[in-house]
Amino acid sequence: MKAPTAACLPPSEGESAVCITPTKNPPTHLKKNPQVPTLMTVQPVPEWCRQAGVMAPNQYMASRFEACGNWEYTLRVTQTQNGVTTVTGVMEFTVTGFHYGSQNLPTVAHQVTIIPSSMTGTAVGTTAVGTASCSTNCTNGTTSFGTQVLQTGQAASGEFFYNTTATAAGSVGATGSTWNLTLKAPTSSAASTLTSVSAAVRCDTAVPGISSTGCVVPGITPYINYDGATWGGFGAHVKAAQLSGLPGALGGLPLHRLTDTALRDANRAKACPTSLPRPAGYSCDEYPFASTIEGAYTGGGTARTLPWCQVALQGTPSTGPTGYSVCMIDANTNSAAGSVLNSALFVPKRVINGDAFNVHIS
């Protein structure tokens, strides 16, 4: 959110103007108990956004499909008489921006809400009107934020919908949206405009195996959790491989999805060649997964293993973040773990080629 600096110039002689600036020292009651929007026709903001309190301008909290921010501003109405400019009214207010996409829809919604916490003097009766537009790889849809008179403790809200144009099979399109909120006090000769820009959004029709289009917040890295007690040797291998320095653990360097079939086959062939003996009922498990850029072939490096993995390696085992780990685990568990990676992470979180993700063994 920002206010044009030109709007804060003193008004001409005999004129009145409004100036909007971020609130540097929010009122004490707002610091302790931020205003909770009472939204009208728009969607309720997530509880995690309500609890986050006031953020720095342009700062968002986000999940894979949602982003939300709360920002505080001060509007001052000034008047110039005999060359002297004085403040004749003040409005303290909170702006909440919330936008969300969907796992399987080509539409993104971006809503904005203004709630004044106090109004004095000539700021009483200030009106707000909003217009919105999307940026790239999109078509504008409907907008609802007509002129509304702002009142203390009451929400003035609007919502904007737009559609991605990244709907052809395999297409990916970065996008986003902007709200322009114009505020005007009854006595002012000019209005002042706040601009609210969404967090970055990515829409795609590029998740292998499904034909739907969906939109995510690409800056959020999704992860999958495997219960170690349930996933036996698979979980033990992944956890030990991560502890040995290989990437992918929560809080560390992520893995990146690889969808090229030939490269995935090359990863498997290098990590688990047919020359490696498979005990009865076991199959070869590699980490990082063959479906990642960090896999054995595409990521480079040499092999490592664990004492209980029933793998005899030639040469010196690798260490640190480069290389890969090989282990013989129950074949059914190995196959199921790969299926869950796709059904519980790649598809629902729209993880496409090159996307980062993490793996946690609880």
C-alpha positions as CSV (number, residue, x, y, z in Angstrom):
1,M,0.0,0.0,0.0
2,K,1.3,3.5,-0.8
3,A,0.2,7.1,-1.0
4,P,1.5,9.4,-3.7
5,T,3.8,12.0,-2.1
6,A,2.3,14.7,-4.2
7,A,-1.0,14.3,-2.3
8,C,0.8,15.5,0.8
9,L,1.8,18.9,-0.5
10,P,0.2,21.9,1.3
11,P,-3.0,23.0,-0.4
12,S,-3.2,26.2,-2.3
13,E,-4.4,29.4,-0.5
14,G,-8.0,29.0,0.7
15,E,-8.0,25.3,-0.4
16,S,-8.4,22.1,1.6
17,A,-6.6,18.8,0.8
18,V,-6.1,15.3,2.2
19,C,-2.9,13.5,2.9
20,I,-2.6,9.8,3.6
21,T,0.5,8.3,5.3
22,P,1.3,5.0,7.0
23,T,0.8,5.2,10.7
24,K,4.2,5.1,12.4
25,N,2.8,4.9,15.9
26,P,-0.5,3.1,15.9
27,P,-3.0,3.9,18.7
28,T,-2.4,1.7,21.7
29,H,-5.7,-0.1,21.5
30,L,-4.9,-1.1,17.9
31,K,-1.5,-2.5,18.9
32,K,-3.1,-4.6,21.5
33,N,-6.4,-5.5,19.8
34,P,-6.3,-4.8,16.0
35,Q,-9.6,-4.0,14.4
36,V,-11.3,-7.1,13.1
37,P,-13.1,-6.5,9.8
38,T,-16.8,-7.0,9.8
39,L,-17.0,-7.8,6.1
40,M,-20.1,-7.2,4.0
41,T,-20.5,-9.2,0.8
42,V,-16.9,-10.4,0.6
43,Q,-15.4,-13.5,2.1
44,P,-14.3,-13.5,5.7
45,V,-10.5,-13.2,6.0
46,P,-8.7,-16.2,7.5
47,E,-8.3,-16.4,11.3
48,W,-4.5,-16.4,10.8
49,C,-4.8,-13.0,9.1
50,R,-6.9,-11.6,11.9
51,Q,-4.5,-12.7,14.5
52,A,-1.4,-11.4,12.6
53,G,-2.2,-7.8,13.6
54,V,-0.7,-4.8,11.8
55,M,2.0,-5.4,9.2
56,A,4.5,-3.1,7.4
57,P,3.3,-1.6,4.2
58,N,3.3,-4.1,1.3
59,Q,3.9,-7.0,3.7
60,Y,1.7,-10.1,3.4
61,M,1.2,-13.4,5.3
62,A,0.4,-16.2,2.9
63,S,-0.4,-19.9,2.4
64,R,-0.2,-21.7,-0.9
65,F,-3.5,-20.4,-2.2
66,E,-4.1,-17.2,0.0
67,A,-2.3,-14.0,0.9
68,C,-3.5,-11.4,3.5
69,G,-2.2,-8.2,5.0
70,N,-3.4,-5.6,7.5
71,W,-1.9,-2.0,7.3
72,E,-2.6,1.1,9.2
73,Y,-2.8,4.6,7.8
74,T,-3.5,8.2,8.9
75,L,-5.5,10.6,6.8
76,R,-5.1,14.3,7.6
77,V,-7.2,17.0,6.1
78,T,-5.3,20.3,5.9
79,Q,-6.3,23.9,5.0
80,T,-4.2,26.9,4.0
81,Q,-5.3,30.3,5.1
82,N,-3.1,33.4,4.8
83,G,-0.2,31.2,3.9
84,V,-0.5,29.0,7.0
85,T,-1.4,25.3,6.7
86,T,-3.3,23.7,9.5
87,V,-4.7,20.2,10.1
88,T,-8.5,20.4,10.4
89,G,-9.3,16.7,10.6
90,V,-7.7,13.3,11.2
91,M,-8.8,9.8,10.4
92,E,-6.9,6.7,11.6
93,F,-7.8,3.6,9.6
94,T,-6.9,0.0,8.8
95,V,-6.8,-1.5,5.4
96,T,-7.0,-5.3,5.0
97,G,-6.1,-6.8,1.6
98,F,-6.9,-10.5,1.0
99,H,-6.6,-12.4,-2.3
100,Y,-7.0,-16.1,-3.0
101,G,-6.8,-18.6,-5.9
102,S,-8.0,-22.1,-6.2
103,Q,-6.6,-25.6,-6.8
104,N,-8.8,-26.1,-9.9
105,L,-10.3,-22.8,-11.0
106,P,-8.8,-20.2,-13.4
107,T,-10.2,-17.3,-11.3
108,V,-8.5,-15.2,-8.7
109,A,-10.3,-13.0,-6.1
110,H,-8.7,-9.9,-4.5
111,Q,-10.7,-8.1,-1.9
112,V,-10.0,-5.0,0.2
113,T,-11.5,-3.6,3.3
114,I,-11.2,-0.2,5.0
115,I,-12.1,0.3,8.7
116,P,-11.7,3.7,10.4
117,S,-10.7,3.4,14.1
118,S,-11.2,7.2,14.7
119,M,-12.4,10.3,12.8
120,T,-12.2,13.9,14.0
121,G,-13.0,17.3,12.6
122,T,-13.3,17.7,8.8
123,A,-12.3,14.1,8.3
124,V,-15.8,13.0,9.4
125,G,-17.8,12.0,6.3
126,T,-14.7,11.0,4.3
127,T,-15.7,8.8,1.3
128,A,-13.9,5.9,-0.4
129,V,-14.2,4.4,-3.8
130,G,-12.2,1.6,-5.3
131,T,-11.1,0.5,-8.8
132,A,-9.2,-2.7,-9.5
133,S,-7.3,-4.3,-12.4
134,C,-5.1,-7.3,-13.0
135,S,-1.6,-7.2,-14.4
136,T,-0.4,-9.7,-16.9
137,N,-1.6,-13.0,-18.4
138,C,-5.2,-12.2,-17.3
139,T,-8.5,-10.7,-18.2
140,N,-10.3,-8.3,-15.9
141,G,-13.6,-9.5,-14.4
142,T,-16.1,-7.9,-12.0
143,T,-15.3,-5.2,-9.5
144,S,-17.5,-4.0,-6.5
145,F,-16.4,-1.0,-4.5
146,G,-18.7,1.9,-5.2
147,T,-18.5,5.2,-3.3
148,Q,-19.0,4.5,0.4
149,V,-19.1,6.9,3.4
150,L,-16.5,5.8,6.0
151,Q,-17.7,5.4,9.6
152,T,-15.8,4.6,12.7
153,G,-15.7,0.8,13.4
154,Q,-17.5,-0.1,10.2
155,A,-16.1,-1.8,7.1
156,A,-16.2,-0.5,3.6
157,S,-15.3,-3.4,1.4
158,G,-15.0,-4.5,-2.2
159,E,-14.0,-7.5,-4.2
160,F,-12.4,-8.0,-7.6
161,F,-12.4,-11.2,-9.7
162,Y,-10.1,-11.8,-12.7
163,N,-9.3,-14.8,-14.9
164,T,-5.9,-16.2,-16.0
165,T,-5.2,-16.6,-19.7
166,A,-2.8,-19.5,-18.9
167,T,-5.4,-22.1,-19.7
168,A,-3.8,-24.0,-22.6
169,A,-2.3,-27.4,-21.7
170,G,1.2,-26.8,-20.3
171,S,0.9,-23.1,-19.9
172,V,2.1,-21.0,-16.9
173,G,1.4,-17.4,-16.3
174,A,2.6,-15.0,-13.6
175,T,0.0,-12.5,-12.6
176,G,-1.4,-10.2,-9.9
177,S,-3.8,-7.4,-9.2
178,T,-4.0,-3.8,-7.9
179,W,-6.6,-1.9,-6.0
180,N,-6.7,2.0,-6.2
181,L,-8.6,3.4,-3.3
182,T,-9.5,7.0,-3.6
183,L,-10.4,8.8,-0.3
184,K,-11.9,12.3,-0.2
185,A,-13.0,14.4,2.8
186,P,-16.1,16.5,2.4
187,T,-14.3,19.9,2.6
188,S,-11.3,18.9,0.4
189,S,-10.9,20.1,-3.1
190,A,-8.8,17.0,-4.1
191,A,-8.8,13.4,-3.2
192,S,-5.9,11.1,-2.2
193,T,-5.3,7.6,-3.6
194,L,-3.9,4.5,-1.9
195,T,-2.6,1.7,-4.1
196,S,-2.8,-1.9,-2.9
197,V,-0.8,-4.4,-4.9
198,S,-1.3,-8.1,-4.4
199,A,1.4,-10.6,-3.6
200,A,2.7,-12.4,-6.7
201,V,0.3,-15.0,-8.1
202,R,1.0,-17.8,-10.6
203,C,-1.7,-19.6,-12.6
204,D,-1.0,-22.7,-14.6
205,T,-2.4,-25.7,-16.5
206,A,0.8,-27.6,-16.2
207,V,0.4,-30.1,-13.4
208,P,1.1,-33.5,-15.0
209,G,-1.8,-35.9,-15.0
210,I,-4.6,-33.3,-14.5
211,S,-6.2,-30.9,-17.0
212,S,-7.5,-28.3,-14.6
213,T,-6.2,-24.7,-14.3
214,G,-5.4,-23.3,-10.9
215,C,-3.7,-20.4,-9.2
216,V,-1.2,-20.3,-6.3
217,V,1.1,-18.0,-4.3
218,P,4.4,-19.3,-5.8
219,G,6.5,-17.7,-3.0
220,I,5.1,-20.3,-0.5
221,T,6.9,-23.6,-0.6
222,P,4.6,-26.5,0.1
223,Y,5.6,-29.6,2.0
224,I,4.5,-33.2,2.6
225,N,4.5,-34.9,6.0
226,Y,5.1,-38.6,6.3
227,D,4.4,-40.2,9.7
228,G,7.6,-42.1,10.5
229,A,5.8,-44.8,12.4
230,T,3.6,-45.6,9.4
231,W,6.2,-45.4,6.7
232,G,8.8,-47.7,8.2
233,G,11.9,-48.1,6.1
234,F,10.9,-45.3,3.7
235,G,10.6,-42.8,6.5
236,A,13.8,-43.9,8.2
237,H,15.7,-43.7,5.0
238,V,14.5,-40.2,4.1
239,K,15.1,-38.9,7.6
240,A,18.6,-40.4,7.7
241,A,19.4,-39.1,4.3
242,Q,18.4,-35.6,5.3
243,L,20.4,-35.8,8.5
244,S,23.4,-36.7,6.4
245,G,23.2,-33.3,4.7
246,L,21.0,-34.0,1.6
247,P,18.4,-31.2,0.9
248,G,14.6,-31.3,1.4
249,A,14.0,-31.2,5.2
250,L,11.7,-28.5,6.6
251,G,13.6,-25.4,7.3
252,G,16.4,-26.3,5.0
253,L,17.1,-26.2,1.3
254,P,14.1,-27.5,-0.6
255,L,13.9,-30.1,-3.4
256,H,12.6,-29.1,-6.9
257,R,10.1,-31.1,-8.9
258,L,11.3,-32.7,-12.2
259,T,8.6,-33.8,-14.7
260,D,10.8,-34.7,-17.7
261,T,10.2,-38.5,-18.0
262,A,13.6,-39.2,-19.6
263,L,15.5,-37.3,-16.9
264,R,13.6,-39.1,-14.1
265,D,14.4,-42.4,-15.7
266,A,18.1,-41.4,-15.8
267,N,18.0,-40.5,-12.1
268,R,16.6,-43.9,-11.3
269,A,19.1,-45.7,-13.5
270,K,22.0,-44.0,-11.8
271,A,20.8,-44.3,-8.2
272,C,19.3,-47.8,-8.5
273,P,21.0,-49.7,-11.4
274,T,19.8,-53.2,-12.2
275,S,23.2,-54.4,-11.0
276,L,22.2,-53.6,-7.4
277,P,20.8,-56.9,-5.8
278,R,17.2,-56.5,-4.5
279,P,16.4,-58.8,-1.5
280,A,13.1,-60.6,-1.9
281,G,10.1,-58.2,-1.3
282,Y,12.4,-55.2,-1.4
283,S,12.9,-52.4,-4.0
284,C,15.6,-49.8,-4.4
285,D,14.7,-46.4,-2.8
286,E,16.7,-43.3,-3.7
287,Y,16.8,-39.9,-2.0
288,P,16.6,-37.2,-3.3
289,F,13.7,-38.7,-5.3
290,A,14.0,-39.4,-9.0
291,S,11.2,-36.9,-9.6
292,T,13.5,-34.0,-8.4
293,I,16.1,-31.9,-10.0
294,E,18.4,-32.9,-7.1
295,G,18.1,-36.6,-8.2
296,A,21.1,-38.8,-8.8
297,Y,21.7,-37.9,-12.5
298,T,20.4,-34.4,-12.7
299,G,21.8,-33.4,-9.3
300,G,25.2,-35.0,-9.7
301,G,27.5,-36.4,-7.1
302,T,28.0,-40.0,-5.9
303,A,26.1,-42.5,-3.7
304,R,25.9,-43.0,0.0
305,T,24.0,-45.5,2.1
306,L,23.2,-46.7,5.7
307,P,24.4,-49.8,7.5
308,W,20.9,-51.4,7.5
309,C,20.1,-50.6,3.9
310,Q,21.5,-53.8,2.4
311,V,23.5,-51.9,-0.3
312,A,27.2,-52.5,-1.0
313,L,28.7,-49.4,-2.6
314,Q,31.8,-49.1,-4.7
315,G,34.2,-46.2,-3.8
316,T,34.0,-43.6,-1.1
317,P,30.5,-42.6,0.0
318,S,29.4,-39.0,-0.7
319,T,28.8,-36.6,2.2
320,G,27.1,-33.2,2.6
321,P,24.4,-31.7,0.3
322,T,25.7,-33.1,-3.0
323,G,25.0,-36.7,-4.0
324,Y,22.3,-39.2,-3.2
325,S,21.4,-42.0,-0.8
326,V,20.4,-45.5,-1.7
327,C,18.5,-48.0,0.4
328,M,16.6,-51.3,0.0
329,I,13.1,-51.0,1.6
330,D,9.8,-52.8,1.5
331,A,8.6,-52.7,-2.1
332,N,4.9,-52.0,-1.3
333,T,5.9,-49.2,1.0
334,N,8.2,-47.7,-1.5
335,S,5.5,-47.7,-4.2
336,A,2.9,-46.3,-1.9
337,A,5.2,-43.4,-0.8
338,G,5.7,-42.3,-4.4
339,S,1.9,-42.4,-5.0
340,V,1.2,-40.3,-1.9
341,L,3.8,-37.7,-3.0
342,N,1.8,-37.1,-6.1
343,S,-1.7,-37.3,-4.6
344,A,-1.1,-35.4,-1.4
345,L,1.4,-32.8,-2.6
346,F,2.1,-32.4,-6.3
347,V,-1.6,-32.4,-7.4
348,P,-3.4,-30.5,-4.6
349,K,-0.7,-27.9,-4.1
350,R,-0.1,-27.5,-7.9
351,V,3.6,-28.4,-7.8
352,I,4.8,-28.0,-11.4
353,N,8.2,-28.5,-13.0
354,G,10.9,-26.6,-11.1
355,D,8.7,-25.8,-8.1
356,A,10.3,-26.1,-4.7
357,F,8.9,-28.4,-2.0
358,N,10.0,-30.0,1.3
359,V,9.6,-33.4,2.9
360,H,9.1,-33.9,6.6
361,I,9.2,-37.2,8.5
362,S,7.4,-36.8,11.8
